[in-house]
């Protein structure tokens, strides 16, 4: 387990960056026709969502 100590400004910046990346990832998922790539992108999206949940509740 990795523990990051961040102040509120850093947490907000991380949250915004992850939300932006999540949006770009969704666009890529919609645009790709490659099933394997789409599967990997969905897995990445799941990880991003989990991280966002942790950042939002800490």
Residue pairs with C-beta under 8 A, 6 or more apart in sequence:
6 14
11 55
11 58
14 55
15 52
15 55
15 56
18 48
18 51
18 52
18 55
19 52
21 48
22 45
22 48
22 49
22 52
25 41
25 44
25 45
25 48
26 45
28 41
29 38
29 41
29 42
29 45
32 38
32 41
